[in-house]
Amino acid sequence: MPEALPSSGESIPSRPAGEATPPPAPVSPPSILATETRPIDLTTALRLAGVQNPDLNVARQRVLESVAQRQLAAARFLPSINPGMNYDSHAGNLQQGNGNILSVNRSSVYVGAGSSAVGSGTVTIPGVFLGGNLAVGVFNYLESRQLVHQREFENVAVRNQVFLRVTLSYSELLRAEARHAVALQNRDEARGIARLTRDYAETGQGRMADANRAATELQRREAFLKQVEAEILASSARLCEVLNLDPSVRLHPTDAFVVPHPLVPDPIPVSELLALGLLQRPELGAQRASIIQGLLALENARVLPFSPTIYLGFSAGGFGGGSNLVRPILGGFGGRTDFDAAAYWTIRNLGVGNVALIRGANANLQVRRFEQLEVLNLVREQIAEAYAKTHARYAQIETNESAVESGLLSFTQDLTRIRYRSRDVLPIELLDSFRLLAQARLDYVDAIVDYDRAQFELYVALGQPPADTLARPVPVGGVSPSGVTAENPRVTGPARTGNVPPPAGR
């Protein structure tokens, strides 16, 4: 940290007569941040997202819906039971098979398993019924199983995306808090520079223009501080939206510092990561299940003309009736049973309909295969892009850390020379060193947060593989991208901070 800037109470010669009065010290505007906050860490945020996130809950309900559809498809192999009754009454002419016309007033009653038993025909609505096309029933069940697999993979994919949204939103909140801490430090140092240049202008050792420039810089730092406060509120609201919380609640991360979080070991080459992602990504698993479902639909269309439609019906109950020709009009009750079995094959529209079904199922299968290729290209692009980002952001961390160290050294040296009233330096020259240092601090924070974001994106792009699939032996000799060697186990990469501590997150 730089040495304390001199206060206005130090002994400084009087300002020469006739000089303009320096600008007064500006008053800081009140903060727009609420004093009441809710602490939160990444683990708690992920746990809340797993319970309250709407997208994740919708994906879970779709899995349950597909399971219900699979149960329904399996239940079609079981017969349906239709208990019921019917009453039939007829009055007027009827024609016999030989053409004779009879004037008949008749009635019949049926009670039991089934319904619509009239006259000498079988029960129209059987009591126990099983029917349908065999191929359609079998393939519908097999397709429903693949639909369940597809929905389960999609649920995992949504969970991964929710994980990514939560981590990125939390990272942005952490970035805003760190930038706020840096902005406060920069504002306080700008205030000291403004006071120093104003004192020099009052004693005639400095120019009034220098004091005005320093005051302008202080005002810019005050404005930037309000901008960062707005970023904190916006980041908190975005995280609340992901967690399904009240956006009026201001969330505050419990992390004390912004530090790099390497999730994927650097020694793994990108080709190996691509192969791992193709095995782990749930989107590709969902596409594989979709293709199997399309193959089953195509096979169903092909065997449909050769698959019979069966009809099995059984009814049992009490039946009775009579007419004006056979007394009594309503009597002769007794038990009756009916069993019906039928099977037939259907060639739709002289075969043209079956050919159209096969062509449509084949086209649908090709669409699913092209969709799989599209997802495959997207997965590979996401992995390669995230891999490149992690290495680029990694290099930026160390570069910006060096910039902070050199900027802090320059700022401290200029401040020391001014404190000892060196004649070859003026307070305004301290302003240039301060601007470079202030920007380097912000760039350092952004580099670390961007590196963490890239690591999260790469981890999700790989399908969140288990830790044992990412484990690699420690390299022997040579320096890995993480800066650790077998001979020199000291971390020299993002975890090394030298004389500059990581920017505070609170």
N, C-alpha and C positions, 0 to 999 in steps of 0.2 A: 504494500500500500504506500502511496506517496506521503511525504511529510505533510503535517498540518499547514494549511495556508495561513498567512499572517492575518491577524485581526486588525480591525480599524483602530484599536486602542494603542497600537505600537507607536513609538515616537517617530514622526515623519515631519520634515520641515513644512512650514506654512506655504499655502498656494500664493504665487505672486499676484499682486493687484491687477485688475483688469481682465483676468482670465474668466471664461464662462464657467458657470456652475456645473459640475458633473451631474449626470442623471441620478435621481434617487434610486435606492435599492428597491427592485420590484417586490411586490407582495405575492406569495404563491397562492393561486386559487385553491378553493377547498377540493378535496378528493371526491370523486363520484362513486367510489367503492363503498359498499355497505360494510359496517364494522362487524356485523354478525355473519359468520361463515359456517359452512359444514365441511369438516375435514373428510378427505377421501383419498384412498390409494388405489393403485391399479388393480390389485387383487379384489378389493371390495367392488370396484366398478364392474369388473368381469362377472362377479357373482350376482350383482344386481341385474346386469344385462341378461344373464341366463334365466332369470325369473320373470322379469318385467318387460323385456323387449318385445314389441308386438310382432315384428318380422319373425323372430324365432318361435314365438307361440303359434303363429299361423303355419309355419313349416311343420311343427309338431302335430297340429290338428290335421294337416294333410296326410301325414303318415297314418294317423288313426283312421282317417277316411279310407285310405287305400287298404288298410287291414280289414275294415268292414266290408269293402267291395270283394276282397278275396274270400272272406267268410261266406258272403252271399253266393259267389260263384261256386264254392264247394257245396253249399247247401242245396244247389239245384240238382244234385244227385240223389237227394232225399225226396220221398213223395210228399204231396200236400194232402191235408185232411180237410174235407168239406162236410161237416155235419149240417143237416138242414131238413126242410119239409116243404111240401107243396100241396095245394088244393086246386083241382081242375074241375070246371063245370061247363058242360056243353048243352045247348038247346037248339034243335033245328035239324036240318037234313045232313046226312052223311052218305057217302057212296061206297059201296062194297067193291071188292076186287073184280067181281063179275059185272059191275056196272049197275047193280041194283041200288036204288035210292031208298034210304031209310030215314024216317023222322024219329030222331032219338033225343031224349033228354037224359044225359048221364053225368055222373060225378065220380071223382076219384080222389083219394087222400094217400099221401106217402109221408112217413116220418122215419128218419134214420140217418145213415151215412150217405150223403148225397142229396140231390134235389132234382126236381123237374122230371118225375116219373109219371108219364101219362100214357094210358092205353097199353098196348102190347109191346111197345118199343122199349129199348134199354133206358137206363137212367141217364139223362142228358148230362147232368153234372155229377160225375162219379164221387163217391165218398172218399176214396183214396185214389189219388191221381199222380202219375209220373209220366212225363212226356217231354219231347223236344228232340232236336238233332244231336246225335252223339258227338260228332266232331265239334260242333259249336260249343257244346257243354264242356268238353275236355279242353279245347284250346282256350276258351274264355277263362277257365280256371288257371291254366298255365300262364296266360298273359297277366292275370291279376297278381300272380306271385311276382312276376317281373316288375309290375307297377309298384308293388310294395318295396322292392329293392331300390327302384328308381327314386321313390319318395324318401326313403331312408338316406340315400346318398345326397339328395337335394337338401334334406334337413341338416346334414353335416356341412354341406356347402354354405348354407345360410348361417349356421353357427360360426363357421370360419370368417365369413364376411362381417358378422356382428362383432366377433373378436377383433377384427381389423378396425372396424369403425370405432369401437370403444378405445382401443389402444391409440389410434391416431387422434381421436378427440382428446384423450387424456394427455397425449404428447403436446398438442396445441395449447392446452390449458397450462401445462408445465412450462412451455415456451413463453407464454404470456407472463406467467409469474416471474420467470427468470429475467425476461426483458424488463419487467417492472422494477426488479431489484437493481439491475444495471442502470436503468433510467434514473432511479433515485440517487444512485452513487454519482452518475454523471451530472445530474442536476445540482447536487451539493458541491461538486468540484467546480462546476461552472459558476455557481454563486460565489465561491471563494475567489475565482479569477476575476469576476466582475467587481468584487469589493477591492481586490488588489489594484486593478487598473484604475478604479475610481480614486483610490488613495494616491496613486502616483500622479494622476491628473490634478488632484487638488494641491499637491505640493509642487507642481510644475515640472516634475521629473518625467512625466508622460504626456501624451497628447490626448485632447478631449475626444478625438475620433476613435482612439483606441478604447477609451472607456465606453463609448457608444457601441462599438463593435462587440465588446464583451457583454454589455447589457443585452444586445440583440441575441447573442448566443445563449444567454441565460433564458430569455423569453422563448427561444426555439426549444430549449430543453424542457421548459415548463409545458409547452404545447405537446411535445412528444410524450411527456409523462401522461398527459390526459389521453392521448391516442392509445398508449399501452394499457391504461385503465379500461378503456372501451374494449380493447382486445381481450382483456381478462373476462369482462362480463359476457362478451359474445362467445368466447370459448367455453365458459361455464354453461351458458344456455344451450350450446350445441351438445355438450356432454349430457346435460339433463334430458335433451330430446332423445338421445340414444338410449338412455337409461329409463325413459318414461317417468321422469321426475318433474316437479314444478320448476319451470325455468326461472322463477323469481328467486329461487334459492341459489345463493352464490357458493359454488363448490371451491374448496381450496385444497390443493394437493399436499400431502404430508411429506413428500420428498424434500429433504433439506437442500439438495444440490441436483443440478442437471448433469448426469453422467452417462457415458456410452453403455449400451446394453447389447453386446454381441450375442445373438441367438444362434446363428449358423456359423460354425467354424470356418475360418478363411481358407485353410489348406484344401478344402474340397473343391475340385475343379468344376467349372460350369457344366461340362458334359455329364459329370456324375450327378450334379444337381438336377439337370434336365431329366435324366433317367429316373431319379427318385421322385420327381414331381409327377411324371407320367404314371407312376405306380400309386402315389398317395392322393392325388387330387380327387375329391369326391365328385366333381363335375364330370370327369371322365368315367367314373364308375356308373354315374347316372346315365351317361350316353351308352355305355355298354349294355346296361339293362334295357334301355330303349331299343337298341338294335335287336336284342334277343326277342323283345316283344314284337317288333316288326317282322322278324323271321317266323314267329309263331302265327302271326296274322296271315302271312303269305302261305304258309303250309295249310292253314285252315281253309283258305280260299281254294287251294288246289284239291283237297280231299273232299270238299263239300258235296260235289255231285255223287260221290261214292258212299257217302255216309247216310244211313237211313234216319228218318224221323220216326220215332216210336211213340206209341200211345198205349198206356196201361191204365185201366180203370177198374175199380172194384167198389160195389155198393151193396149195402145190406140194411134192411129196415122193414117196417110194417106197411102193407099196402092193402087197400080195399076200395070198393066202389060198387056201382050198379047203375041201372037205367030204368026207363019206363018199360023196356022190353024184358028186362031181367030183374025181378024184384028180390030184395028191397032196393030202393034207389041208392042207398049208401049202406053197404054191409059187406059181408064176405071177407072180413079182415084176416090177414095172415102174413107170415114172413115171406120175404123174397130176397134173393141175392143175384147180383149181376157182375159178371167179369168180362171185360173187353180188352182185347189186345190187337194192335194194328201197327204196321210198319210200312213206310213208303219212301221212295227216293224221288228227289226233285231235281230236274234239269231246268234251270231258270231261263226263261225266254229262249227256248230252243238252243240252249248252250251259250247264247250271246251274253246273257247276264253273268254266267259263270266266268267267261273270258274277261269281261269287264272288271269283275271282282278281283281276279288274279292280277290284271294289269294295274289296277289301283293299289292293291297291297304291295306289289313290287315297286311302284313309284314311291309309295310311302316309306318303304324300306330304304330306298336310295336317298330320300330326303334325310332320314335319320343318320345315314352314314356320312353324308355331307355335313350335317350338323356336328357330328363327332369330329370330323376333320377341322371344322371351324373352331370348336372348343380346344382341340389339340394345339392348333396354331396359337390360340390365345394364351394357353397355359405356358407354352414355350416362350412366347414373347414376354409374358409377365415375369417369368423366372429370369430370363436374360436381362431384362431391364432392371429388375430389382438387384440382381447381382452386380451390374455395372454401377448402380447408384451407391451400393454399400462401399465399393472400393473407392469411388470418387469422393464420397462424403468422408470416408476414413482419412483420405489424404488431406482433405480440407480441414479436418480437426487439428492435425499437427501443424499445418500451415498457419491457421488462425491463432493457435496457441503461441507460436513463435512471434506472430504479429503483436499479440497482447504483451508478451514479455519485452520485446524491443520497444513498443510504445510506452509501456510503463517505465522502462529505464530512461527513455528520452524525456518523458514528463517529469520524472523525479530529478533528473539532472538539471533541467531548466528551472524547476522550482527551487532547487538548492542554490543555484546561482543568483536567482532573484532575491531569495531570503538574505543572502550575504551582500546584497547591493552591488552585484557585479556591473561594471559600466558597459560591458559589451553585450548585454542582453536587457530587453525591456519586457514588462509583463505581457504585452500583446503577443510576443513570440511564444509564450506559454500556451496561447490559445490554439496554435497550429498543432502542437504536440497533444493537447487535450482532445482535439477533434479526431485525430488519428487513433488515439487510444480508445475514445468512446465508441467509434465505429468498429474497431477491432474487437471490443468486448461483445458488442451485439452480434457481429459475425461469428464469434466463437460460440455463443449460445445457439445461433441458428445452425451451425455446422454439427453440433452434438445432437440437437433434436432431429435434424434432417437425417443424420446417420441412424438414429434409433427408428425413425419412421421407415427408412429403407430396410432395416433389419426386420421389422414387423411385416412389411410387405413381402420380403423374400420368404419369411417363415410361412406366411399364409399362402403364397404362391406355390410353395412346396407341399401344401396340404396339411400343415402342422404335423410333420412326422414325429414319431417318438424319439426321445433323446438317444436311445441306443443306435438308431439308424444314422445319426449325425456324429457319433463318437468316432474319433480318429486318433491314431497313435501320435505321440509327440515327435515332430520331425527331428532327425539327427543331423546337426550341422546346418548352416545356412540360416537366414532370417526369414521367418514367415511373415505374411502381411500383418499379423498381430504384434510383431516385434519381439517374439519370444524365441529363443534358441536353446538348444540343449546345453551349450557352453555358457550362455548368458541368459538365465531365466528371468532377468529383470524386465518388467514391462516397459517398453519404450514408445508405445503407441498412444491411443486415446486415453488410456488410464493414467498416463504420466502427465502431471500438471506442473512440474518444476516449482517455480516460486509463485505461480498464479493458481489459486484455488479455483475449482469449477464455480461458475456463476451460481449464486444462491437462488433456490427456487421459492424461497419465502423470506 
